[in-house]
Amino acid sequence: MKVGKIITQGKTKTVSVGPQNDQVKIENRDIITAGDGTKQDVVKGKGFYVNETTHDCFLLLRKNRIRNHYVRRVDTRTFIAWLLNMIFLEIVIRRIAKGSYLARHPNTLEGTIFDPPKVELHFKNDALGDPIALWIEEKGVFELYKSHQPLSLDTYIRDLKPSELFTPDGHVFGRAEVDQLYNLGTEVFLILENAFGKLDCTLLDLKIECGWDPSGRITVGDDFGPDCWRLEERSGGGQALDKDEYRQQKISDPELLGRMELKYARAAELTRKFL
């Protein structure tokens, strides 16, 4: 395929053919979304800021010997990455109980601190609302549950068929792969938590995505920024540098989008100090 030919157009990024075999170009767009894409707006400069935070975070992970897909930055909005066979599971790592976790566990107090961090997996499926995926060892499958309701027989959706999560070598996704995702998610969270802690910030939770690289190894992919974490500055009133405010407001207005631009800009300003 011709270099630059678009492979896929996502809600917040465009993926096209990269300069070498097994590489892609990823362009971050100025689009912000919530509610699985049902709410969508333009935030000026978002693509630039996310490209910056992604660059900084992946270089930090590389320094700490965490395998990831990042190769290099192309321009202010675009970077080159190794092509991954993405795993349709989101890894969510929580230090502090917030958001949908409280809906699933109504007896947990907001602000509860998890030590070690709590790790959860979500099946990436907009039609099902990205349900929580619980690995059931006895059955050798994931059970899917609605993500914003207490876990019960009433909120059970279905089992995630083994054939839906094949590994590149043809083996069914199993306990070994689950453990790898849990361990990798925890490692990435602790590295970023430590880096932000040195900048007087608290990382409450983080979402990452992984895939198999060309050699069949599980590798951290996607990008980094306010879309994938809850982050608070400890000083200055504890400003939140994430998109929770955007998620919670049903109607967008210029003031809200302006505040979001400042959050993305501040996050990029902080991650530049990582290295």
C-alpha positions as CSV (number, residue, x, y, z in Angstrom):
1,M,0.0,0.0,0.0
2,K,1.1,3.6,-0.7
3,V,2.7,5.5,2.2
4,G,0.2,7.8,3.6
5,K,-2.9,5.9,2.4
6,I,-5.5,6.0,5.2
7,I,-6.1,2.6,6.9
8,T,-8.8,3.7,9.3
9,Q,-10.4,7.0,10.5
10,G,-11.2,6.8,14.2
11,K,-13.1,9.3,16.4
12,T,-10.0,11.0,17.6
13,K,-7.2,9.8,15.3
14,T,-6.3,8.9,11.7
15,V,-4.2,5.8,11.0
16,S,-2.4,5.6,7.6
17,V,0.4,3.5,6.0
18,G,3.8,4.2,7.5
19,P,7.2,4.6,5.8
20,Q,8.4,1.0,6.5
21,N,6.8,-2.4,6.5
22,D,4.9,-3.0,9.8
23,Q,4.7,0.7,10.6
24,V,1.8,3.2,10.6
25,K,1.4,6.9,10.9
26,I,-1.0,8.1,13.6
27,E,-2.4,11.6,13.4
28,N,-4.1,13.0,16.5
29,R,-7.2,15.1,15.7
30,D,-8.8,18.1,17.5
31,I,-11.9,16.0,18.3
32,I,-13.1,15.3,21.8
33,T,-15.8,12.7,22.5
34,A,-17.8,11.2,25.3
35,G,-20.5,8.6,25.7
36,D,-18.9,6.2,23.2
37,G,-18.9,9.0,20.6
38,T,-22.5,10.1,21.0
39,K,-21.1,13.5,22.2
40,Q,-18.4,15.1,20.0
41,D,-16.8,18.5,19.7
42,V,-13.7,20.3,18.5
43,V,-11.1,21.4,21.0
44,K,-8.5,23.8,19.4
45,G,-5.0,22.4,19.5
46,K,-6.0,19.0,21.1
47,G,-4.2,17.0,18.4
48,F,-1.0,18.9,19.0
49,Y,-1.2,18.5,22.8
50,V,-2.0,14.8,22.7
51,N,0.8,14.2,20.3
52,E,3.1,15.9,22.8
53,T,1.9,13.9,25.8
54,T,2.1,10.7,23.8
55,H,5.7,11.4,22.8
56,D,6.7,12.1,26.4
57,C,4.9,9.2,28.0
58,F,6.1,6.6,25.5
59,L,9.7,7.8,25.8
60,L,9.4,7.5,29.6
61,L,8.1,3.9,29.2
62,R,10.9,3.1,26.7
63,K,13.5,4.4,29.3
64,N,11.9,2.0,31.8
65,R,12.1,-0.9,29.3
66,I,8.4,-1.2,28.7
67,R,7.7,-2.6,25.3
68,N,5.6,-0.1,23.3
69,H,4.7,0.7,19.7
70,Y,6.1,4.3,19.6
71,V,8.9,4.9,17.0
72,R,9.3,8.7,16.5
73,R,7.4,12.0,16.1
74,V,6.8,13.2,12.5
75,D,5.3,16.6,13.1
76,T,3.2,18.4,15.7
77,R,0.3,16.1,15.3
78,T,1.6,12.9,13.9
79,F,3.9,10.0,15.0
80,I,5.2,6.8,13.6
81,A,4.4,3.5,15.4
82,W,4.8,-0.2,14.9
83,L,1.7,-1.8,13.5
84,L,0.0,-3.8,16.2
85,N,-2.7,-6.4,16.0
86,M,-4.8,-4.7,18.7
87,I,-6.4,-6.7,21.5
88,F,-10.1,-5.6,22.0
89,L,-9.6,-5.1,25.7
90,E,-9.0,-1.9,27.6
91,I,-6.9,-2.1,30.7
92,V,-8.0,0.3,33.4
93,I,-5.8,0.7,36.4
94,R,-7.2,2.5,39.4
95,R,-5.4,4.0,42.5
96,I,-8.5,5.8,43.7
97,A,-12.2,4.7,43.4
98,K,-14.0,7.0,40.9
99,G,-16.4,7.0,38.0
100,S,-17.9,3.7,36.8
101,Y,-16.1,1.7,39.4
102,L,-18.5,3.2,42.0
103,A,-21.5,2.3,39.9
104,R,-20.4,-1.4,39.7
105,H,-19.5,-1.4,43.4
106,P,-22.0,0.8,45.2
107,N,-20.7,-0.2,48.7
108,T,-17.3,1.3,47.9
109,L,-16.8,4.9,49.1
110,E,-15.7,7.4,46.5
111,G,-12.0,8.2,47.1
112,T,-11.1,4.8,48.4
113,I,-7.4,4.2,47.8
114,F,-6.4,0.8,46.3
115,D,-3.0,-0.5,47.3
116,P,-1.9,-2.2,45.1
117,P,-3.7,-0.5,42.2
118,K,-7.0,-2.2,41.1
119,V,-6.8,-3.5,37.5
120,E,-9.9,-4.1,35.4
121,L,-10.5,-5.2,31.8
122,H,-13.2,-3.8,29.5
123,F,-14.3,-5.4,26.2
124,K,-14.0,-2.7,23.5
125,N,-17.4,-2.7,21.9
126,D,-19.4,0.5,21.6
127,A,-22.7,-1.4,20.9
128,L,-22.4,-3.1,24.3
129,G,-21.1,0.0,26.1
130,D,-17.6,-1.3,26.6
131,P,-18.7,-3.8,29.3
132,I,-16.5,-5.0,32.1
133,A,-14.8,-8.3,31.3
134,L,-14.3,-10.7,34.2
135,W,-12.0,-13.7,33.6
136,I,-13.6,-16.9,34.9
137,E,-10.9,-19.5,35.3
138,E,-13.2,-22.5,35.7
139,K,-14.9,-21.7,32.3
140,G,-11.8,-20.4,30.5
141,V,-13.8,-17.3,29.3
142,F,-14.6,-13.7,30.1
143,E,-18.0,-12.9,31.5
144,L,-19.3,-9.6,30.3
145,Y,-21.3,-7.3,32.5
146,K,-22.8,-3.8,32.0
147,S,-20.2,-1.3,33.0
148,H,-22.3,1.3,34.9
149,Q,-24.4,-1.0,37.0
150,P,-23.7,-3.3,40.0
151,L,-22.4,-6.7,39.0
152,S,-25.2,-9.2,39.2
153,L,-27.1,-11.8,37.2
154,D,-29.3,-9.0,36.0
155,T,-26.4,-7.1,34.5
156,Y,-24.7,-10.1,32.9
157,I,-24.6,-9.7,29.1
158,R,-22.9,-12.9,27.8
159,D,-19.7,-14.8,27.7
160,L,-16.9,-13.5,25.5
161,K,-16.2,-16.4,23.1
162,P,-12.6,-17.6,23.0
163,S,-12.7,-17.2,19.3
164,E,-13.1,-13.5,19.7
165,L,-9.7,-13.1,21.3
166,F,-7.3,-15.3,19.3
167,T,-3.6,-14.7,19.7
168,P,-1.5,-14.3,16.6
169,D,-0.1,-17.8,16.8
170,G,-3.7,-19.2,16.8
171,H,-3.9,-20.0,20.5
172,V,-7.0,-19.0,22.4
173,F,-6.6,-16.0,24.6
174,G,-6.2,-17.4,28.1
175,R,-4.9,-17.1,31.7
176,A,-1.3,-16.3,30.6
177,E,-2.5,-13.4,28.4
178,V,-4.8,-12.1,31.1
179,D,-1.8,-12.1,33.6
180,Q,0.4,-10.3,31.1
181,L,-2.2,-7.5,30.6
182,Y,-2.7,-7.1,34.4
183,N,1.1,-7.0,35.0
184,L,1.8,-4.7,32.1
185,G,-1.0,-2.3,33.1
186,T,0.2,-2.1,36.7
187,E,3.8,-1.4,35.5
188,V,2.8,1.4,33.2
189,F,0.6,3.0,35.9
190,L,3.3,2.9,38.5
191,I,5.8,4.5,36.2
192,L,3.5,7.3,35.2
193,E,2.2,7.7,38.8
194,N,5.8,8.2,40.0
195,A,6.6,10.7,37.2
196,F,3.5,12.8,37.9
197,G,4.1,12.6,41.6
198,K,7.4,14.3,41.2
199,L,5.5,17.1,39.5
200,D,3.1,17.5,42.4
201,C,0.3,15.6,40.6
202,T,-1.9,12.7,41.6
203,L,-2.7,10.0,39.0
204,L,-6.1,8.6,40.0
205,D,-6.6,6.1,37.2
206,L,-5.3,5.2,33.7
207,K,-6.6,3.4,30.6
208,I,-4.2,1.8,28.2
209,E,-4.6,-0.5,25.2
210,C,-2.3,-3.2,24.0
211,G,-1.7,-5.3,20.9
212,W,0.6,-8.0,19.5
213,D,3.6,-6.6,17.7
214,P,4.9,-8.3,14.4
215,S,6.8,-10.9,16.5
216,G,3.7,-11.8,18.5
217,R,4.6,-10.0,21.8
218,I,2.0,-8.1,23.8
219,T,2.9,-4.4,23.4
220,V,1.5,-1.1,24.8
221,G,-0.1,0.9,22.0
222,D,-2.6,3.8,21.4
223,D,-1.8,7.2,22.9
224,F,-1.6,9.2,26.1
225,G,-3.3,12.3,27.4
226,P,-6.4,13.6,29.3
227,D,-8.7,11.2,27.3
228,C,-7.1,8.2,29.0
229,W,-6.5,9.2,32.6
230,R,-7.8,11.1,35.7
231,L,-5.1,13.4,36.9
232,E,-5.1,16.1,39.5
233,E,-2.6,18.8,40.4
234,R,-2.1,19.0,44.2
235,S,-1.5,22.7,44.3
236,G,-3.6,25.6,42.8
237,G,-6.9,24.2,44.0
238,G,-6.4,20.7,42.7
239,Q,-7.1,21.3,39.0
240,A,-8.3,18.2,37.1
241,L,-6.3,17.6,33.9
242,D,-8.6,15.1,32.3
243,K,-11.9,15.2,30.4
244,D,-14.3,14.3,33.3
245,E,-15.9,17.7,33.2
246,Y,-16.6,17.3,29.5
247,R,-18.1,13.8,30.1
248,Q,-20.4,15.1,32.8
249,Q,-21.8,18.1,31.0
250,K,-24.6,17.2,28.6
251,I,-24.3,20.4,26.5
252,S,-21.0,21.8,25.3
253,D,-20.4,25.6,25.1
254,P,-17.4,27.7,24.1
255,E,-16.4,28.2,27.7
256,L,-16.3,24.5,28.4
257,L,-14.3,23.8,25.3
258,G,-11.9,26.6,26.2
259,R,-11.4,25.1,29.6
260,M,-10.7,21.7,28.0
261,E,-8.1,23.3,25.7
262,L,-6.3,24.6,28.8
263,K,-6.4,21.2,30.4
264,Y,-4.8,19.5,27.4
265,A,-2.2,22.3,27.2
266,R,-1.3,22.0,30.9
267,A,-1.0,18.2,30.7
268,A,1.5,18.6,27.8
269,E,3.4,21.2,29.7
270,L,3.8,18.8,32.6
271,T,4.8,15.7,30.6
272,R,7.6,17.7,28.8
273,K,9.4,17.6,32.2
274,F,9.4,13.8,32.4
275,L,12.8,13.4,30.7
